[in-house]
Amino acid sequence: MKYSIFTLLFLGAVVAMPFQAHALTISPVKMEISGKPGQTVQGELTLFNEEAKTKTLYASTNNFESRGETGTPFFLPERTGLATWIKVQDSVVIKSNEEKKIPFSVEIPKTAEPGGYFSAILWATTPPQAKKGSQVGVGGKLGVLVMLKVAGAVKEGGGLLEFGTKDAQNFFSAAPITFAYRFNNTGGDRVVPKGDIMLTNFGFGGAKLSANEKEASVLPDSARKIEVTWGDEKLASQKAGFFGMAGREWSDFHMGWYTAKLNLGWGAATHKAVVAEYRFFVIPWQLILVIIVVLGAIGFAGTWGLKRYNHWIISKASHGG
């Protein structure tokens, strides 16, 4: 499977011209490898040129770390560690509609400490040129994230920081409802939390959601916020009017006092686990109001009709008498 190009920002300082949409693609965009100190690990990536002309691409490598809690990689200017262990050809010429497989290797030093190392193999239409100071000059680039785990005893630490609904909201009128938890990693390698979120309504079973369906990683010395949506995610960002919300509440009906129970596990060696709960209400008030109005209208019409009918009967009996 191929992936579209994405534009990388180094240090948030330089943004360059991106490639044309769907002009160049690369696969995979993320590669997880492992090895022992002193071992050389082989890998391969694929480049595909969809443009109508030949392209020359130039390779470079840069380490990255996590900044913020979104999981977006922050690329570093210094070429140390894994960025220097990766060996790949300096450039490649790709003809129009040509696909090329590019081999690379990772030479792990014998002195490498056990744990996680994170870098990227980047491809640009211009040779890499370092700017003065600490910034790195970049062009629009194709990137393969390389996540290396060096075998050995790795420190594991961290845990759940927070769990609840997005923006700590506890009253909803309809799904979708987005849950969010923050996970902190103080260990020496990336962590992939796994588990589920169980939803119950007054103790009765409601739904079971994957706590990390996309297998998001939490890099060392960072925290990450992971969101899980109950219901149609596409509706989460859509605004709906009163009757639109009433229709949504009718088609995906939920009502009552709910408990969301997070069951989370992590750690390759320690197999740690944590449980957290959050309670919230779902009251489809737009739908309830519509039902009240409709029932009121039916009741009024029935009462009015009954009065008219009684009046007609009385009138008919009076004329008949």
C-alpha positions in Angstrom: 0.0 0.0 0.0 1.3 3.5 -0.9 0.9 6.6 1.1 0.6 10.3 0.0 3.4 12.7 0.6 3.5 14.8 3.8 5.4 18.0 4.5 7.9 17.9 7.3 8.7 20.8 9.6 12.1 20.9 11.2 12.1 22.9 14.4 9.0 24.6 13.2 11.3 27.2 11.5 11.4 26.3 7.8 8.5 25.3 5.5 9.4 24.5 2.0 7.4 23.9 -1.2 5.6 20.5 -1.1 5.5 18.1 -4.0 2.4 18.1 -6.2 -0.4 16.1 -4.9 -0.1 12.4 -5.7 3.2 13.1 -7.6 5.5 11.0 -5.5 4.6 8.3 -3.0 6.5 6.1 -0.6 5.7 2.9 1.4 5.7 2.1 4.2 5.5 5.4 6.1 6.5 3.7 9.3 8.9 0.8 9.9 9.4 -1.1 13.2 12.7 -3.1 13.4 14.7 -4.7 16.1 18.2 -6.0 16.6 21.0 -6.7 19.0 24.1 -4.6 19.7 26.7 -5.2 17.0 24.1 -6.5 14.5 23.3 -5.1 11.0 19.6 -5.1 10.2 18.5 -4.9 6.6 15.4 -3.1 5.3 13.7 -1.9 2.2 11.4 1.0 1.1 9.6 1.7 -2.1 9.4 4.9 -4.1 6.9 5.6 -6.9 7.0 8.5 -9.4 3.5 9.4 -10.7 4.7 12.5 -12.5 5.2 12.7 -16.2 8.9 13.4 -15.9 12.0 11.8 -14.4 12.8 12.8 -10.8 16.1 12.8 -8.9 15.6 12.3 -5.2 18.2 12.9 -2.5 18.3 11.0 0.8 19.0 12.2 4.3 18.4 10.9 7.9 17.2 12.7 11.0 16.2 11.6 14.5 12.9 12.6 15.9 11.2 12.9 19.2 7.7 13.6 20.5 6.6 17.2 21.3 3.2 17.9 22.7 0.6 15.2 23.1 -0.6 14.7 19.5 2.1 12.1 18.6 3.4 14.3 15.8 7.2 13.7 15.3 9.5 16.6 16.0 12.7 16.3 13.9 16.0 17.2 15.4 18.9 18.9 13.6 21.8 16.9 15.2 22.8 13.7 13.3 23.6 11.4 16.1 22.6 7.9 17.2 20.2 6.1 14.8 20.5 8.8 12.1 24.2 7.9 11.7 23.6 4.1 11.9 21.3 4.1 8.9 23.1 3.5 5.6 21.2 4.3 2.4 22.2 5.4 -1.1 22.7 9.2 -1.4 20.3 9.7 -4.4 18.0 7.9 -6.8 16.7 8.6 -10.3 13.1 7.5 -10.9 11.5 7.7 -14.3 7.9 8.6 -14.9 5.5 5.9 -13.6 8.5 3.9 -12.3 8.6 2.2 -9.0 11.9 1.5 -7.3 12.8 -0.5 -4.2 15.5 1.1 -2.2 17.5 -1.1 0.2 19.0 0.3 3.4 20.7 -1.1 6.5 21.0 -0.2 10.1 24.4 -0.9 11.7 23.8 -1.1 15.4 27.0 -0.3 17.4 28.2 -2.9 19.9 28.0 -0.2 22.5 24.4 0.7 21.8 22.3 0.7 25.0 19.1 -1.4 25.0 15.9 0.6 24.3 14.1 2.6 21.6 15.7 4.7 18.9 13.8 6.8 16.4 14.8 8.3 13.1 13.6 8.9 9.6 14.8 8.3 6.1 13.9 11.4 4.1 13.8 12.0 0.3 13.8 15.5 -1.3 14.2 16.9 -4.8 17.2 19.0 -3.6 20.4 17.8 -1.9 20.3 18.3 1.9 22.0 21.5 3.0 22.5 22.6 6.6 21.8 26.2 7.4 23.8 28.3 9.8 23.1 27.8 13.5 20.8 25.0 14.7 18.2 25.0 11.9 18.1 22.5 9.1 17.2 23.4 5.6 14.4 21.3 4.2 12.3 20.9 1.0 9.1 19.1 0.6 10.0 15.6 1.7 8.9 12.0 1.6 9.6 10.3 4.9 9.8 6.8 6.3 9.8 6.7 10.1 12.2 4.1 11.4 11.6 2.8 15.0 14.4 0.6 16.2 14.4 -1.5 19.3 17.8 -2.6 20.6 17.5 -5.9 22.5 18.2 -6.1 26.2 16.8 -5.1 29.6 14.9 -1.9 29.0 13.5 0.2 31.8 9.7 0.5 31.7 7.8 3.2 33.5 4.9 5.6 33.2 1.1 5.1 33.4 -2.3 6.7 33.0 -2.5 10.4 33.8 -6.1 11.1 33.0 -9.3 9.6 31.6 -12.7 11.1 30.8 -14.6 12.5 27.9 -13.1 15.1 25.6 -13.2 18.6 27.3 -14.4 16.8 30.6 -18.0 17.1 29.5 -20.5 14.9 31.4 -23.8 15.7 29.8 -24.7 14.8 26.2 -27.8 14.7 24.1 -26.6 12.2 21.5 -23.7 10.2 20.1 -21.0 10.5 19.0 -19.2 10.9 22.3 -15.4 11.2 22.3 -13.4 9.8 25.2 -9.8 10.8 25.8 -7.0 9.5 28.1 -3.5 10.7 28.6 -0.6 8.3 29.0 2.9 9.0 30.2 6.0 7.1 29.2 9.0 7.4 31.5 10.7 4.2 30.2 13.5 3.7 27.7 11.4 2.5 24.7 8.1 3.4 23.1 4.9 2.0 24.6 1.7 1.0 22.8 -1.1 0.9 25.3 -3.7 -1.7 24.6 -7.1 -2.5 26.1 -10.8 -1.4 25.8 -13.4 0.9 27.1 -16.6 -0.8 28.4 -19.8 1.3 28.5 -22.7 0.3 30.8 -26.0 2.0 31.3 -27.3 1.7 34.9 -25.2 -1.5 35.2 -26.4 -3.0 31.9 -24.0 -3.6 29.0 -23.9 -1.0 26.3 -20.8 -1.1 24.1 -17.1 -2.2 24.0 -14.6 0.1 22.3 -10.9 -0.5 21.5 -8.8 1.8 23.6 -6.1 2.1 21.0 -7.4 0.8 17.7 -4.7 2.6 15.6 -1.9 1.3 17.9 -0.6 4.7 18.7 2.9 4.8 20.2 4.0 6.8 23.2 7.7 7.7 22.8 10.1 7.8 25.8 10.0 10.8 28.1 6.7 12.0 26.7 2.9 11.9 27.2 0.3 11.3 24.6 -3.4 12.0 24.4 -5.4 9.2 22.7 -9.0 9.7 21.7 -11.7 7.1 21.3 -15.1 7.9 19.7 -18.3 6.1 20.5 -20.6 6.4 17.5 -20.0 7.8 14.0 -16.8 9.8 14.1 -17.8 11.8 11.0 -20.7 13.3 12.9 -18.4 14.6 15.7 -17.3 17.7 13.7 -20.6 18.3 12.0 -23.0 20.9 13.3 -26.7 20.0 13.4 -29.8 22.1 14.1 -32.5 21.3 16.5 -34.4 18.9 14.3 -31.1 17.4 12.9 -30.1 16.6 16.5 -33.6 15.1 17.2 -33.2 12.9 14.1 -29.7 11.8 15.2 -31.1 11.0 18.7 -33.9 8.9 17.2 -31.7 6.9 14.8 -29.0 6.2 17.4 -31.0 6.3 20.6 -29.2 6.4 23.9 -30.5 7.6 27.3 -29.5 7.3 30.9 -26.5 7.4 33.3 -23.5 5.7 31.7 -20.2 4.5 33.1 -17.2 4.3 30.9 -14.6 1.8 32.3 -11.1 2.0 30.8 -9.1 -1.3 31.0 -5.5 -0.6 29.9 -2.4 -2.7 29.7 1.2 -2.0 28.6 4.8 -3.2 29.1 6.5 -6.0 27.3 8.2 -7.2 30.5 6.1 -6.0 33.4 2.7 -6.3 31.8 1.2 -3.5 33.9 -2.5 -2.7 33.9 -4.7 0.1 35.1 -8.5 0.6 35.4 -10.3 3.9 35.4 -13.9 5.0 35.3 -15.8 8.1 34.1 -19.6 8.7 34.5 -21.8 10.8 32.2 -25.4 11.4 31.3 -27.1 11.0 27.9 -30.4 12.8 27.7 -31.9 13.2 24.2 -33.7 16.4 25.1 -34.4 17.5 21.5 -36.1 14.2 20.8 -38.0 14.3 24.1 -39.2 17.8 23.4 -40.4 16.8 19.9 -42.2 13.8 21.3 -43.9 15.9 24.0 -45.0 18.5 21.4 -46.3 15.7 19.1 -48.2 13.9 21.9 -49.5 17.3 23.1 -50.8 18.1 19.6 -52.4 14.6 19.3 -54.0 15.1 22.7 -55.3 18.5 21.8 -56.6 17.3 18.5 -58.3 14.3 20.2 -59.9 16.5 22.8 -61.0 19.0 20.3 -62.4 16.3 18.0 -64.2 14.6 21.0 -65.8 17.9 21.9 -66.9 18.5 18.3 -68.3 15.0 18.2 -70.2 15.4 21.4 -71.6 18.7 20.2 -72.7 17.1 17.0 -74.4 14.3 18.9 -76.2 16.7 21.2 -77.2 18.9 18.3 -78.5 15.9 16.4 -80.5 14.7 19.4 -82.0 18.1 20.0 -83.2 18.5 16.4 -84.5 14.9 16.4 -86.5 15.6 19.6 
